[in-house]
Amino acid sequence: MVIGLTSNMRLMVVALAVLLAPLAAQAGEAVTYDVGGESFEGYRANADGDSRGLVLIIHDWDGLTEYEKTRADMVAGMGYDAFALDLYGKGNRPADTGAKKAETGKLYEDRARMRTLILGGLAEARKAGDQETVVMGYCFGGAAVLELARSGKAENVAGYATFHGGLTTPKGQHYPSDTPPILIMHGGADSSITMDDVAALSRELEESKVPYEIQVYSGAPHAFTNFDGARYQKRADSLSWGAFQDFLATNLSESERKSPAR
């Protein structure tokens, strides 16, 4: 009974934090940086006091918006430094569906560029210090997270996490056997990314012997974590955020380390 009560109380705390997050004032700051001579604008939110590690956030198809900034602030409030990168370029924030498809399409068609921009954002995030990192992303950003994982090019990464992200592996790609742990958080009612896609990824990760966990939330549609979206589901959002917190605690060092010089 005590265990059940503790679990319920924890879920209530997580749910409250998720509910209040969109109302909180921003704690971080915009950061302009260059990758290959192009200008990008990310968002940095530092942990108060000692940092437990770094979380790199990859945006969905809207580009870097207030949503990712809010999530970065939430991560910072948990004791981790957070950096939300930009894959579209400074000032490029597509507003309509056609423009969003065009921007993601450019990167899906040029995955080498996608990987370069992610690594460039990671390098910017680590300018304050080469911290152990978990890379996470939403929707398109989740697909980008797995693109980085398959590349094996990111050093000092402790894990990868995706929220309702794309799961399909392009032809010719695979997951290296030494890929860090992967956490997949998926909506059971997602009609964009099906349970067949989930099963296919599970088989692939098993074959590659990559440690992974897949959580499926019943009744949750695609984009279930989007606070302002029509498909937002509070229960799935709270459960997935709690799972992500546990993933960070497990895979980033528990020992306290001084935050790098700001």
C-alpha positions in Angstrom: 0.0 0.0 0.0 2.8 2.4 0.8 4.5 1.7 -2.5 1.2 2.3 -4.4 0.6 5.6 -2.6 4.1 6.8 -3.2 3.7 6.0 -6.9 0.4 7.8 -7.1 1.8 10.8 -5.3 4.8 11.0 -7.7 2.5 10.9 -10.7 0.4 13.7 -9.2 3.6 15.8 -8.8 4.7 15.1 -12.3 1.2 15.9 -13.7 1.1 19.2 -11.8 4.5 20.2 -13.1 3.4 19.4 -16.6 0.2 21.4 -16.2 1.9 24.5 -14.8 4.9 24.5 -17.2 3.2 26.4 -20.0 2.3 29.2 -17.6 5.8 29.7 -16.2 8.1 32.6 -17.4 11.1 31.6 -19.5 14.2 31.0 -17.4 16.7 30.5 -20.3 18.0 32.6 -23.1 18.2 32.6 -26.9 21.6 31.7 -28.3 22.7 32.5 -31.9 25.3 30.1 -33.3 26.8 29.1 -36.6 27.1 25.7 -38.4 29.0 25.7 -41.6 28.7 29.4 -42.1 24.9 29.4 -41.5 23.2 31.1 -38.6 20.9 29.3 -36.2 19.1 30.3 -33.0 18.9 27.8 -30.1 17.7 28.2 -26.5 19.8 27.5 -23.4 18.4 26.9 -19.9 21.0 26.2 -17.2 20.4 24.1 -14.1 20.5 26.0 -10.8 23.7 25.2 -9.0 25.2 21.8 -9.7 24.3 20.2 -13.0 23.5 16.5 -13.3 24.3 16.5 -17.0 23.1 18.0 -20.3 19.9 17.4 -22.3 19.8 18.3 -26.0 16.3 18.9 -27.3 15.4 18.5 -31.0 12.2 20.4 -32.1 9.2 19.1 -34.0 8.3 20.2 -37.5 7.3 23.7 -36.3 10.9 24.5 -35.7 12.2 25.8 -32.3 9.2 27.4 -30.7 7.9 28.3 -27.2 7.1 24.7 -26.7 10.7 23.4 -26.8 11.8 26.4 -24.7 9.2 25.4 -22.1 10.5 21.9 -22.1 14.0 23.1 -21.7 13.0 25.2 -18.7 11.3 22.1 -17.2 14.5 20.1 -17.7 16.6 22.8 -16.1 14.2 22.7 -13.2 15.0 19.0 -12.7 18.7 19.9 -12.3 20.0 19.4 -15.8 21.4 21.9 -18.3 19.3 22.0 -21.4 19.8 23.2 -24.9 17.1 23.3 -27.6 18.8 23.4 -31.0 17.6 24.8 -34.3 17.6 22.7 -37.5 15.9 25.3 -39.8 18.0 28.4 -39.5 17.6 31.6 -37.5 14.2 33.2 -38.2 12.9 30.3 -40.2 9.8 29.1 -38.3 7.3 27.6 -40.8 3.7 28.5 -39.9 1.5 26.4 -42.2 1.4 22.7 -42.9 2.9 23.0 -46.4 5.9 25.0 -45.2 6.5 22.5 -42.3 6.4 19.6 -44.7 8.8 21.4 -47.0 11.3 22.1 -44.2 11.3 18.5 -42.8 11.4 17.2 -46.4 14.6 19.0 -47.1 16.3 17.3 -44.1 14.8 13.9 -44.7 16.2 14.0 -48.2 19.6 15.2 -47.0 20.3 13.2 -43.9 24.0 14.0 -43.9 23.0 17.7 -43.5 20.5 16.7 -40.7 23.3 14.9 -38.8 25.7 17.8 -39.4 23.2 20.3 -38.0 22.4 18.1 -34.9 26.1 17.7 -34.2 26.6 21.4 -34.6 23.9 22.1 -32.1 25.4 19.6 -29.7 28.8 21.3 -30.1 27.2 24.7 -29.3 25.5 23.2 -26.3 28.8 21.9 -25.0 30.7 25.1 -25.3 30.3 25.6 -21.6 31.8 22.1 -21.0 31.8 18.6 -22.5 29.0 17.2 -20.3 27.5 13.7 -20.6 24.3 14.1 -22.6 20.9 12.7 -23.3 19.4 13.6 -26.7 15.6 13.9 -26.9 13.1 15.0 -29.4 9.4 15.4 -30.4 7.7 14.1 -33.6 10.1 15.1 -36.4 12.7 15.7 -33.6 12.2 12.2 -32.5 13.1 10.9 -35.9 16.1 13.2 -35.9 17.2 11.7 -32.5 17.2 8.2 -34.0 19.1 9.5 -37.0 21.8 10.6 -34.7 21.7 7.3 -32.8 22.2 5.3 -35.9 25.1 7.4 -37.1 27.2 6.6 -34.0 28.9 10.0 -34.5 27.9 11.6 -31.2 30.4 11.2 -28.4 29.7 11.1 -24.7 26.0 10.5 -25.2 24.4 8.5 -22.4 21.0 7.9 -24.1 18.4 8.8 -26.6 14.7 9.5 -26.0 11.8 10.2 -28.4 8.2 11.4 -27.8 5.8 10.3 -30.5 8.7 10.4 -33.0 9.3 8.8 -36.4 10.6 5.3 -36.0 11.4 4.0 -39.5 15.0 3.2 -40.4 16.1 4.4 -43.9 17.4 1.7 -46.2 21.1 1.1 -45.7 21.1 2.4 -42.1 21.4 0.4 -38.9 22.0 0.8 -35.2 25.5 0.1 -34.0 25.7 -2.5 -31.3 27.3 0.0 -28.9 24.4 2.5 -29.2 23.5 3.9 -25.8 20.1 3.1 -24.3 17.0 4.3 -26.2 13.6 5.2 -24.7 10.7 5.3 -27.0 7.4 6.9 -25.8 4.5 6.3 -28.2 0.8 6.8 -28.3 -1.2 3.6 -28.8 -3.8 5.5 -31.0 -1.1 7.2 -33.1 -2.3 6.8 -36.7 0.7 8.5 -38.2 3.3 6.2 -36.7 1.7 2.8 -36.2 2.2 -0.1 -33.8 3.6 -2.0 -36.8 6.4 0.7 -36.9 6.9 0.2 -33.1 7.2 -3.6 -33.5 9.6 -3.2 -36.5 11.9 -1.0 -34.4 11.8 -3.4 -31.5 12.9 -6.3 -33.7 15.6 -4.2 -35.2 17.0 -3.1 -31.8 16.8 -6.7 -30.6 18.8 -7.8 -33.6 21.4 -5.1 -33.0 21.5 -5.9 -29.2 20.8 -2.2 -28.4 19.4 -1.6 -24.9 15.9 0.0 -25.2 12.6 0.5 -23.6 9.3 1.2 -25.4 6.3 2.7 -23.5 2.9 2.7 -25.2 0.1 4.9 -23.8 -3.3 3.6 -24.5 -5.7 5.9 -26.3 -2.9 8.5 -26.9 -2.8 10.0 -30.4 0.1 11.5 -32.3 1.5 14.6 -30.7 0.0 13.8 -27.3 2.5 16.0 -25.4 1.7 19.2 -27.3 0.2 21.5 -24.6 -1.8 23.6 -26.9 -2.7 21.0 -29.5 -6.1 19.5 -30.1 -4.6 16.0 -29.6 -3.0 16.8 -26.2 -3.6 14.0 -23.6 -2.7 15.0 -20.1 -2.4 11.4 -18.8 0.0 10.3 -21.5 2.0 13.5 -21.2 2.4 13.1 -17.5 3.3 9.4 -17.7 5.9 10.0 -20.5 7.5 12.9 -18.7 7.8 10.7 -15.6 9.4 8.0 -17.7 11.8 10.5 -19.1 12.8 11.7 -15.7 13.6 8.1 -14.7 15.6 7.7 -17.8 17.7 10.7 -17.1 18.3 9.6 -13.5 19.3 6.2 -14.6 21.6 7.1 -17.5 23.1 10.4 -16.5 25.6 10.3 -13.6 23.9 10.5 -10.2 26.9 12.0 -8.6 26.9 15.8 -8.3 29.2 17.6 -10.5 29.8 21.3 -10.6 28.2 23.1 -13.5 30.7 24.2 -16.1 31.6 27.9 -16.2 28.8 29.8 -17.7 
